[in-house]
Amino acid sequence: MSGEAATRRVGAGALVGVSTVLAGFAVTVFTLNAAGLRTPLPLLWSSMPLASIVAVISLVGVARGPGLPPATRRFWRHLTVSTGFVVAGSLAHAYDGLRGLPAMTLSAVAALGYTGSVVMNLWAMGRLPLRFSSRGDVLRAALDGLTVLLAAGAFSWHFVTRPVMDGAGFAATAVLAASLTMSLNLLSLFAVGKVALAGRGHLAPGVLPMLTLALIAGTMIAAGQRFVDEPGLSSAQVAIPVVMLCTVLAARNQARAAAGRRRARAGRRLPSWLPYLAIAAVDALLLTLIAIGHDDALPIGAVAVVLTGLVVARQQTVFRENASLVARLDHGATHDTLTGLPNRALFTERLDAALAADDRDTPVSVALIDLDDFKTVNDTLGHGVGDALLVAVADRLNGAVRAGDTVARLGGDEFVVVLEDIDEDAAEAAGHRIIAALAEPVVAEGHELLVRASIGLSNGHSGQDAADLLRRADIAMYAAKHDGGGNVRCYSDVMAVSIADTAALGARLRHAISDGQLFLQYQPIVALDTGRLRGVEALVRWAHPERGIVPPVEFIPVAERTGLIVPLGDWVLREACAQLAAWRSEHGDRAPRMLNVNVSARQLREAGFVERVAAILNETGVPAHRLTLEITESTAVALGEAVTRLDDLRRMGIRIALDDFGTGASTLTLLHELPVDQLKLDRSFTQGTDTSRRDTMPAAVIALADAVGLDLVAEGVETGDQAARLAELGYQHAQGYHFARPLPADAIQALMADHPPALAAADR
């Protein structure tokens, strides 16, 4: 901490001490006089202006402090002016009291001073930026605010305004003073409500509680005026010093945060319990008034009825928004986020329905479409252009088939079409129509691109197995690619010979595992607010002695089909854990906090998998809570009874992440039944070209994650704008090319030196 910062903190502490003494002095003198022990009159009134002056000095120091964002500095400057008005009002009020004016009667100067303070308070709060994620949030905030204001108005009427008017016989000056006091209470409550909605994103932790305490204390002390019978006593003699003490404490908290460079936390909602507390308080007041037969029972009862209506209206907005959220999530569970096409889950459902027809002679064909050289577009022009190309391809496919045919996106650049009640020649003609439709150049973000696709066609009929039909289409599609791409191939048994090639690649992969041809790279997972390293995801690569680097997209499917994914997965887990242990031993708290490793359904179904994971952790010395195992949604669906192994892993302390969330069968039921700790938002959510969906869906997912208590990581973040938008929505962690590509272990080690994780040693 700099010498200047230390001086500021000492000064702030001294002002808190002075303000505390003044508040304590005011309470003591007031109590003595209320008990009949008369003190000199100036002692009763002196604490008000003195406490206000101390608060002004404290606020000036905060407003002039270094490192404050413009909106925060502006707020404290306006609050300084507001407190200056309190100084003027309290001086006039004290002067009026010393010359014998009744305690509840304000002169014009005192009234103007207090009124100016209220106006400046409102101005300060109004200048704080206020953002809501939806119109429903705006409506709920308005209903909550109105509920609390009405409740406060009811109490202010009964305990402040009505007693003054009754005691003064409804004299004009008394009515004016009472109305001003009531307006002061309500407007102050409105102002603090605005801070609750917007201020947490701009004010330091601890500021809002102090301002709220100031409001509550001031209102309760002012309400006690009706119980004070001694002449010359005014509740303001205690209320103002206490409120000023709270203000000085709020300023001290802001000064401390500025000295320590702590960031304010975003917060956009009033506490959900506050409207219900307001209703309970008004109901309690109403029952009390009815019991004693007070005249205010009728107006307070009317307020209680209105409050009940407001809360009912609020709940209706919640129900409607929840229904809309569920509808969006259900749609997202069956449709691809980027293109809006049915996803794999809905495709499977429709293909099963087509093959379940009563007439076993009903023809059904499946056309599997894979774009040629799509990876080149992503690598050379960027994923934004690639995504725009996929959207255009989806539109072309919809236009090239019949209205009743299903066009779906299986993932990546792979699409599929279900052709029902169509003979083999017509199905092949449909495939050629698709090739022709895609042949027209596509303009994607200013780039004119030629699209080529390979189509595998599998012809069958109702009663056949859906998985077998899709497998044949897959084989035919690879045959089309082998022939140079840009064409249609219909499945034949001869194509099954390609399985031999897969077996050959599998044999080479088996040797690669044992001969040390595999190596790992690590992609950083970072904190969005600081950009610091939070964890890494381990990714396997194959350095083939003849072909060079073989991409995972080629050998991972082979490993899955041949069962080599089990020894391959064990090797990846052991190597990654050993590397994390080495980092932790050398760098301590600077090492990545978490290690993410992908596992497949085949691994999880394998007997002894949980025991092997435990053994690897024991061998390497990596704590179980440092390991996160990632599974895809399709993996989760395919687990069946083996899902219990996820429970076994979690009982060990290992975290489970649902990878590529949103691209498969993500449903509320799946999240409820699946033991997961983290969702990894699929890159299509962050990079979609439809701006309304790319904001709506991530917001819906974070609302869902908050509701069920899951951690969130956004994948595929490639630009600063995407990172900023996700941070604004509330995401805390992300990974993607914007932060770093997958890196070798020594590069991660260098990254630790540049961006050490801000972790406490106790978290180890």
N, C-alpha and C positions, 0 to 999 in steps of 0.2 A: 504494500500500500504506500502511495506517495505521501510526503510530508504534508502537502496541501490537503489531501484526502483525510489524513489523520486529524489535522486541525479542524476540518469541517465536522468530523464526527464528534470531537470533543466539544465543539461549540454547540452542536445539536443536542448533546447530552446535557450540557449546562442549561439550555433553554427548557428542556423537559423538566429539569429539577426546579427551576423557577416557576414554571407553569403549574407543577404539582403543588408547590408550596402555596401559590395563590388560590388554587382550587380548594385545597384543604383549609386554608384560612377562611375562605368564603363560606364553606359548609359549617365550620366551627362557629363563626360569628352569627350566622343565620340561626343556627340551632340554639345558641344562647339567648338570642332575642325572642325566638319563638317560645322558649321556656319561661319568659318573663324577666330575664336578666338583661337589663337595658345596657347597651354599649353606645359610645358616641356614634351619631348617625353617619358621619363620613366613613367609618369602618365598614358599614353595611354596603355602601355604594362604591368603595374604592377598588375592589377586586375586579369589577366588570371592565373598566377601561384599561387597567393595568394588564390583565390577562389577555385582552385583545391586542394590546401593543406588543406583548411578548410573542403572540402568534404571528403578527405581521412580520416581526424580525425573523422568525423561523422560516416563514414562507418565502421571504425575500432571499434567504440563503439557499433554499432549495431551487428556486426559479433561476438563480444565477449559477448553479452548480454545473460542472462539465459533464459531457457524455449523455445528455438527455435528448431523446428524439424530439423533433419540432412539436408534435401534438402534445407530448408530455410537458414540455417546457411552457407551452401556451396555457395549458390547464393550470399549472401552479402560479403563473403570473395573474391569471384571472382570479384565482382563489385569493391571491394576495390583495387585489383590489377589493374583492368582496369583504375580506376581513377588515380592510381599512374603513369600509362603510360601517362595520360593526363598532369600530373604535369611535367613530363620530356619533353613532346612535347611542352607544352606551354612555358616552360623556354627557350627551343631552339628557338621557334618561336619568343619570345620576344627579345632574343639576336640578331636574324637575323634582326628583325625590327629596333633595336637600331643602328645596324651598316649599315643601309641604304638599306637592301635587299627589293625588291618590295613586297608589302603586299600579293599578290597572289602567291608568289614564296616560296616554302618550302625547307629548307635544308634537307639533308639526316637524320639528327638526329631528327628534328621536324616531318618529315614524318614517321620515324620509331616509334616515340612516339605515334602519333595519330593512326597509323596502329596497334600497339600493343594494344591500347585501344579497337579498333574495334574487334580484334581477341579475346580478353578476354571477351568482351561483348557477342560475339557469343557463346563462350564456356560456360559462365554463363547461358545463356538462353537455350543452348542445353542440359545442365544437368538437367533442370527442367523436372520432369516426365510429359509425355503427353499421355493422354488416350482418345480414341474415342469409342463411342458405336457401330459404324458401319463403313463399308467402304465408305458409302455415306458421312458420316461426314468428313472422311479423304479427300475425293475428293473435297467437298465443301470448306473445310478449305484451301486446296491447290489453288483452283481457286480464292477464295477471296484474299489470300495472293498475288498471282501473279497479280491480278487486281490492287491492291493497289501499289505494287512495280512498275508496268509499269507506272501507273499514276505519281508516285513520280519521276520515271526516266525521264518522259517527262518534268516535271517542272524543275528538276535538270539540264537537258540538256539545256533547253532554258534560264534559269536564271543564271546558274553558269558556266557550261562547255563551251557552245557556246560563251558567251561574253569573257571569258578568252582567248580562242583559237583565236577569231577574233582580240582581242587587241594585242596579242603577235605574230600574223602572223604564227600560228601553230608551234611555237618553241617547241622543244622536252621537255624542262623543264616545259613550260606552259601546254602542253598537259598532262604531268605526274601529275602536281598539280591538274589540272581540273578533270582528271580521278579519282584521289584519293579522291577528294572532293565528286564527284558523287557516288563513291563506298561507301564512308563513310555514305552518306545519305541513300542509299538503304539498306546497311547492318544494319544500326541502325534501320531502319523501320522494317526490317525482324526480328531483335532481339525483338523489342517491340511487334511485332505481335505474337512471340512465347510466350511472357509473357501473352498476352491477351488470348491465347489458353490454357496455362497450369498454369500460375502464380497465378491465383485467388485461386487455391486450396492450395497454399503454401505461398503466400504473404498476408500481412495485407491489409484490406480495406484502400484505399487512396494511396497505393504504385503505382499501375498501372496508375491512372490518372496523378500522378506527373511525372512518366517516359514518358508517352505519351506526356505530356506538354513539357517536355525537348526536345523530338524529334521535335515537331512542332515548338517550339521557335527557336531551333538551325537551323532548315532547313530554316525557313522564314528569320531569320537574315542573314544567309549565302547567301540566294538568293538576299538580298539587296546590296551585294557587287558591283553589276553592276551599281548601281546608285551613288556610292561613287567615287568622282573625286579627293578628296584631297590626296596629297602624305602622306604616313606614316599611313593612316587609313586602318584598316582591320576589316571586320565584325567579325572576331574571337575575337576581343577585347571586344565585347559585348556578342557574342554568348556563349563563354565559361563561363563567370561569371553567365549568366542567366541559362545555362544548369546545372551548379554546384549548383545553388540555388535550382533548382527543385530536384536535386539528394539529397541534404541535407534535403529537405522537405519530400521526400520519406523515407529517413532513419528515420526521426523524427516520421513519421506515424507508421513505423514498431516498433520503440522503445515504442511508446505509447501502441500499441496493445499487445506487449509482457508484459508490465507492468500491463495491465488490463486483460491479458489472454483471449483476444478475438480471436475467431477462424476465420481463413480465409474462405471465401465462395468459393465453387467450381464454376468454370466457364470454359467452353470449347469451346466457339465460339467467333469469332470476331463479333462486332455489325453487324446485317444484313444490316443496311443502309450504311455501310462504302464503299462497292464496288460501290454502286449507286452514292454515293458522289464523289468517284474517277472519275467515268465516267462523271458526270456533270461538274467537275472541268476541265477535259481534253477537253470536248466539248466547254466550255466557252473559254478556251485558244485558241482552234482551230478557233473559230469564230472571236476572236480578231485578230489573226494572219492573217486570210483571209481578214479582213476589212482593215488592214494596209499594206497588200501585203508583209508580211515578208517571207523570204526564208524557215523558219521552218514550214510553213503551211503544206507542203507535209509530212515530217516525223511525225509531230504531228497527222496529219490526219490518217496516217497508224496505229499509236498507238491507236487512237480512234476506228478504225475498229476492231483491235485485242481485245480491251477491250469489245466491244459489243459482239464479239464472245464468250469471256470468260463468260460473264454474261448469255448469252443464254445457254451455256453449263451447267452453274450452275443451272439455272432454270429447265433444263431438268432432272438433278439429283434429284431436289426437287420433280418434278412431278412423276418421277419413284418411289421414296421412298414413297411418299404419296399414290400412287396406291398400292404399296406393303403393306403399313400400313392398308389401307382400306380392302385389301384382307385378311390380317391376322385377322383383327377385325371381318370381316364378317364370316370367318371360325370359329373364337372363339365364335361368337354368336350362332352357330348351332352345335358346337362340344365340347365335354368335354375336358378340358385342360389336365387332368391327363392321361386319357386312349386314347384320340383321337376318341372315339366313338361319334355318334350323341347324342346330349343332349335332354332334354325334348321338347324343341321347335321343333327341326327337327323330333323327334319321332312323335309328335302330327301331324305335317304336313304330314308325310308319312302315318300315320294311317288314317287320314282324306281322303287322296287320295285313299287308298285301299278300304275304305268304300263307296267312291263316284263312284264306277264302275257302268257302265250302266246295267250290268247283276246283278239283285238283288239276284241271287242264288250263286254268287261267294263266297266261304267260306273264312273267315278271322278269325284267332285266335291270341290271345295275351297271351304271357307267361311272367308273372311277377316273377322275380327271386330276392330273398333276401338271402344274406349269413348268415348262422347260426353262432352265437358267434363271429361275426367280432369285436364287441366292446372289447372282451377279448384280441384279438390280439393287438389292438391299446393301451389298457391300460397296458398290460404286456410287449410288445416288442417295443412299440412306433409307432408313426404315419408314420415314414419312412417305416417300415416293412409293415404296413397296406396299404400304397400307392402302394408299390411294389406288394403286393398280389392282389390289385384291377387291376393293369395293367396286371398281369398274367391271372386273371380271364377273362378280356376282350379278350385276345388272345384266350383263350380256347373256349369262347362263339362263337367267329367268326369262329373257326374251326369246331364247332359242328353243324352249321346250313347251309342251302343252300346259294349259292352266292347271290340270290336275296332277302333274308330275311334281315330285319333291326334289328340290335342289337344296343341298346342305353343304356346310363347310365342316370337314372333319378336323381341320387344324392346319396351321402353316399355309402352304399353297396347294393343299389337297382338297378337292371338292368331289361330291358324289351326287348322282341323279338316280332316283328310283322311277323306272318307267313301267307303269302298270298296264295290263291288257294290251300288249303290243307284241307283234311277231318279231322274229329275229331280223328279218330284212328291214323292217321299219325301225327297229332299235338301232341297227347299224347306220341307217340313214339319219336318225336323230343325232348319233355321234358325229357324223360328218357335218351336220348343220351347226353343231356346237363349234367344231374346228373352224368353219367358215365365219361364224359370228365373232370368234376371238381373233380372226386374222386381221380385221380392221384395226388400224393403229389406235392406241389408247393414249389420251392426254392425261398425265398424272402430275399435278403440281407444276405445270409448265413444261414437262418433258413428254415428247411424243415417243411412245414405246410400241414395239411390235411384240405381240403376245403369241407364243407357241405353246401348245399343250399336248401331252400324251394321254390318250384315253384308252382304258382297259374296259372291255365290255364282257359281262357275264350274263348269259341267257339261261333262265330257268322257268319254273312254274310253281304255283301254289303247292304247299306241302313240303317244299325243300327247306333246308336249314339256312337261315340268314347268314350266319358266320361263314358257311361254306361258299355261298354265293359271293360274298364280299371278298373272300380269300382268292377266289378264281379271278375276280375283276382286278385284284391287286397284282396277281401274276401276269395277267394280260397287259396291264398298264406298264409294268417293268419291261415286258417284251416290246411294247411300243417305244419305250425309251431306248431300248437296245437297238432298235431299228433306225435310230436317228431322231426320234421324237416328231412332234407335229402331225401325228396320225392316229388312227383308230385300229386297235387290234381286238378281235374276238377270241375269247378263251378257247383253247384246245388242249387235249391231254398232253400233247407234245411239249407244251410250254412248261409242264411240270419238271422237265429236265433242269430248269433253272434252279431247282432246289439243290442240285448237285453243286452249283456254284456257291450257294449259301453255305453248304457243308464245308466246301474248301476254305472259304473265308473263316468259318468257325474254327477249322483246324489251325489256321495261321494265328487266329486270335488266342487259341489255347497256348501256343508256343510263346506268343507275345507276353502273356501273363507270367509265364515261368522264366522267360529270357530277359526280363527287365526292359522291354520295349515300351511299356506304359509309363506315363508320368502324370503328375497332377499340376493343375493351375488353380488359382484361387481368385474368385471375384469378390471384391470388398462389398460389405453391407454397411452403409454409413447412416449417421444421424442427420436428418434433413436440416435441423436448425443450426448445426455447427459444421457439418461435413466431415466429422471425425469418424474414424474407423470403429464400428461396433462389432462386426464379425466378418466371417468369410464363408463363401460357399465353395466346396471342393469340387472340381470338374476334371474328369479323366480325359487324357489325350493319348493317341497311339502314334509313336514314331516308327513307322514301318521301314525296314532296312532298304526296301526297293521303291516303294510308292511315296515315301516321305510321310508327312503328317496326314493320317487318315482321320477325317472328321467324325465325331461321335454319331452323327446321323446315319453313318454307314455301318458302324460296327455294333452300336448298342442294340438295334433291332435284331441283328444276327445273334448277339449274346442272349437276348430274350428268347428267341426261337430255339436256340440250341441248349439252353440251360446254363451256359457259361456265365450268365449274369450273377450267379451265386458266388463262384470263386472270384469273379471280377469285383463284385460288390464288397466281398471280404477284404480284398487287397486295397481297394480305395479307402475303406473305413480305417484299416490298420495304418496305412501310410499317412492319412490325414490326421489321425489322432496322434501319431508319433511326431508329426510336424508341429501340431499345436502344443504338445508337451515340450518340445524343444524351444518354441517361442516363449512359452511361459517360464521355462527355466532361465532363459537368457534375458528376457525383457520384463518379467513380472507383470505388473498391472498395465504395461504398455501393449501386451499381447492382445490379440483379438479376444473379445469377451465370449463370443459364440462361434462354434464350428457347425456349418450346415452340410449334410451329406445326403445325397439322393439314394433312396432305396426303392425297389420294385415290388410288385405283388408277388412275383416268383420268390424273391428273397424272404418276404414275410411269411409265405406259406411253407417255407422250408423248415423241416424239423431241426430244432437246436439253434435257430437264428438268434433268439433272445440270449441264450447262454453264450454264443460266440461274441455278441456285442459286449456282454458283461466281461468276458475274458479279455477282449481287446482294451477295454477301458482300464481293467486291472493291470494289464501289461504296460500300458503307456502312462498310467498315472493321471489320466484326464478325468476330472470330476464329471459325473453323469450329467449334472445340470448345465455343463458347458456344451453338450452335444445336442443338436437338433437334427432329427431325421425327417427328410422331406418326402412326401408321397403325393402323387397326382390324384385328381378326383377319380379318374378311371381306375387307378390302382385301388382306391378306397372301395369303389363299387365291386371290384373283382375279388376283394379279400374274402368275402363271405364270413364263415365262422372264424377265419384266421384274424379277424379284427381284434379278437381278444388279446393277441400278441402286442397290439399297440398299448392296451391297458397295462400289460406286464412291463413294457418299456417305460411307460410313464411312472409306474410305481418305483422304478429304479431311479427316477429323477430326470430321465431323458425327455426332451421336449419333442412334440410332433407338429410338423408344419404341413399344411395343405397347399401344395405347389400349383402354379398356373390356375389359381382360383378364378372361376367364371367361364372356363372353356369346356367344361364337361357337365356332369350331372349334378351341379351344385344346387341343392335344395335345402330348405329349412330343416327337413327331416334328417338329411345327411349330416348337417352340422350338429343337430341335436344328438344323434346316435354315435357320431364318430368322435373318439377321444383325441382332440387336437388342441394345441395351444396357440397356434399361429396360422394366419392366412397370408399367402404370398399372392398379391394381386397380379393377374396376368398382364403382360405388356400391352395387350390390345385395349385394356381399360385406360391406359395412360397415353396411348398414341393414336386413338381413334380419330378419324377425320370428321365425324359428326360431333360438333362442339357441344350440343345440348346433351348427348348421351355420354360424352367423355367426362362431363362434370357430374351429371345426374347419377350415373352408375357408381363411380368411386365414392360419392357422398352416401349413396344407399348402402354400399358395402361397409363403409366405416360406421354407419349407424347400426348395421347388423352386428359388426364386430364388437362395438361398445355394448350392445344389448346382451351378448352372450359372453363377454369378457375375454375376447381373443386379441392377441397381438397382431399387428399388421405390418407387412413389408411390401412396398410397391416395386415391381420388377420392370425392367426395360426402360428406365428413365434415361433419356438420351439428350435432353436439352435443359437449360436453366429454367426456361418457362414451365416445362413440365414439373420440375422439382419444386418451383415456387407455388404452382397451382396445388400440388399435392400437400405441401406444407400448410397452405391456407385452409385446405379442407380438414386438416387435423392429423395427417399422416406424420409419423415420427421417423420412420426408417425406410430406406430405399436402396436399390442397387441398379446398375446400368452403366452404359458407356459414358454417360455424362460425368460419372465419378471415376470410373476406371474399367478397362477391359479385364478379362481374366489374366492374372499375372503369375509368374513363377514365384516360388517361395521367397527368394532373396529380394524380389521387388516389394513383396508385402512387408518384409523386414525393414526395408528403407522407408516404406509408408508409415510404419510405426514411429519412426524417428521424427517424421514430418508432422504427423497428426496423432499424437498419443491419446488414447481413449481417456476421457475424464471419468475414471472409475475409482470408487473408494476401495481401499484394501480389504474392507470388511465384506466386500461382495465376492471375494475370491472363493 
